[in-house]
Amino acid sequence: MELNSKVWSIFRDLMFHFDAEHVHHSSVLAIKALGNAAPFLLERLSGVLEYEPPLLRPEVFGLKFSSALGLAAGFDKNAELVSMLPHLGFGFCEIGTVTPLPQPGNPRPRLSRDPQTQSLFNRMGFNNDGSIKVAQNLEQHKKNLPPYFRVGVNIGKNKDTEASQIATDYALAAEPFLDLADFFVINVSSPNTPGLRSLQAAQSLAPIIDAVLSKVNKSSRKISVLVKLAPELHESELMELVYFFEQSGVAGLVLTNTLGGETSIGTGGWSGGLVRSHSAKALSFARSMTKIPIISVGGIDSAEVGQERLNAGANLLEIYSSWVFGGPRLPAHIAMNLR
Ligand SMILES: Cc1cc2nc3c(=O)[nH]c(=O)nc-3n(C[C@H](O)[C@H](O)[C@H](O)COP(=O)(O)O)c2cc1C
């Protein structure tokens, strides 16, 4: 069951005639079915068997990772696929964004593709099953994970939460994962939850970080807390935040989320090709100021681009859009070619 690039591009072009979110859900179902019935088929599809083990097994925030390449937040929002991901070439993943209560997200259509720029556009709005259910899902998968495959939990607030309860929401979202997560990512950078991006300021982030850290500090396990930021931040804003994070117990940054924009389906965020240069710039700028670990995400679509990010100071990498365009063999190919 080998998938060469020609067969993949014919299959992908066929899939691109269907609604993007339908194809996403069908892909999740197919991965689950294959992964449950015969994980070796996933390994054949993804090519992981043909590669040597990854050259790079980084140690970041005190944790060893089985490779430097992870699946970005938003693909496996409800932790349905976690134990399948090692068979697909990933060394870690971020599940979520998870909110305390389940919520449906924005009305459809809310996901589209632009093949010309190899970009996705989404206005999902944190559709997820809620932190308690997602933690139950993750618990099932944790039993079947290989050593050093790491799981980050990306946390957010519910859409209707009042301003005074925002910090509590982040803490509640984190709570069910205290025995399960390797790291948390505080997401204040999705363009699809009204007002969320305005939380990207030291004053607004301080109570959120404190609330999450106070949960984490009660756990017997060491769990790092990271913050994910938008690509639009000005250098002065990023600089202020980085200095603040260094004082406040934040273990790392995830740079970046999607690039805000508007299309025929509404306002939302671009990922893939259109966010690539913004994400690279944010990484270089942040790295020029700080040694804090950085997960680089945004437009990474080859081992070369991944290597450039590592050379620019990223500690780990994540992909989402390029997997959709590049196909099942891309993660293993990238992961095995990083130095
Ligand atoms: C459909 C879709 C849903 C996403 N959902 C989330 C999310 O829930 N939380 C989050 O932090 N990022 C989310 N993202 C952003 C990705 O994690 C990533 O930051 C962004 O897509 C850039 O990476 P890429 O260019 O490799 O896709 C989403 C992206 C897409 C395309």
PDBQT file of the ligand as one rigid body, heavy atoms in Angstrom, charges set to zero:
ROOT
HETATM    1  C1  LIG A 401      -8.833  24.176  10.403  1.00  0.00    +0.000 C 
HETATM    2  C2  LIG A 401      -7.854  24.729  11.399  1.00  0.00    +0.000 A 
HETATM    3  C3  LIG A 401      -8.197  24.736  12.744  1.00  0.00    +0.000 A 
HETATM    4  C4  LIG A 401      -7.314  25.249  13.677  1.00  0.00    +0.000 A 
HETATM    5  N1  LIG A 401      -7.653  25.230  14.998  1.00  0.00    +0.000 NA
HETATM    6  C5  LIG A 401      -6.779  25.679  15.919  1.00  0.00    +0.000 A 
HETATM    7  C6  LIG A 401      -7.091  25.631  17.293  1.00  0.00    +0.000 A 
HETATM    8  O1  LIG A 401      -8.133  25.131  17.700  1.00  0.00    +0.000 OA
HETATM    9  N2  LIG A 401      -6.188  26.145  18.182  1.00  0.00    +0.000 N 
HETATM   10  C7  LIG A 401      -4.997  26.678  17.775  1.00  0.00    +0.000 A 
HETATM   11  O2  LIG A 401      -4.202  27.117  18.623  1.00  0.00    +0.000 OA
HETATM   12  N3  LIG A 401      -4.661  26.707  16.465  1.00  0.00    +0.000 NA
HETATM   13  C8  LIG A 401      -5.510  26.230  15.545  1.00  0.00    +0.000 A 
HETATM   14  N4  LIG A 401      -5.169  26.268  14.222  1.00  0.00    +0.000 N 
HETATM   15  C9  LIG A 401      -3.884  26.873  13.818  1.00  0.00    +0.000 C 
HETATM   16  C10 LIG A 401      -2.773  25.846  13.668  1.00  0.00    +0.000 C 
HETATM   17  O3  LIG A 401      -2.506  25.184  14.893  1.00  0.00    +0.000 OA
HETATM   18  C11 LIG A 401      -1.480  26.521  13.165  1.00  0.00    +0.000 C 
HETATM   19  O4  LIG A 401      -1.053  27.474  14.129  1.00  0.00    +0.000 OA
HETATM   20  C12 LIG A 401      -1.693  27.233  11.845  1.00  0.00    +0.000 C 
HETATM   21  O5  LIG A 401      -2.523  26.480  11.000  1.00  0.00    +0.000 OA
HETATM   22  C13 LIG A 401      -0.358  27.470  11.112  1.00  0.00    +0.000 C 
HETATM   23  O6  LIG A 401       0.257  26.251  10.802  1.00  0.00    +0.000 OA
HETATM   24  P1  LIG A 401       0.210  25.618   9.313  1.00  0.00    +0.000 P 
HETATM   25  O7  LIG A 401       0.612  26.704   8.373  1.00  0.00    +0.000 OA
HETATM   26  O8  LIG A 401       1.176  24.469   9.352  1.00  0.00    +0.000 OA
HETATM   27  O9  LIG A 401      -1.189  25.177   9.080  1.00  0.00    +0.000 OA
HETATM   28  C14 LIG A 401      -6.039  25.758  13.261  1.00  0.00    +0.000 A 
HETATM   29  C15 LIG A 401      -5.708  25.726  11.898  1.00  0.00    +0.000 A 
HETATM   30  C16 LIG A 401      -6.586  25.210  10.981  1.00  0.00    +0.000 A 
HETATM   31  C17 LIG A 401      -6.175  25.189   9.522  1.00  0.00    +0.000 C 
ENDROOT
TORSDOF 0
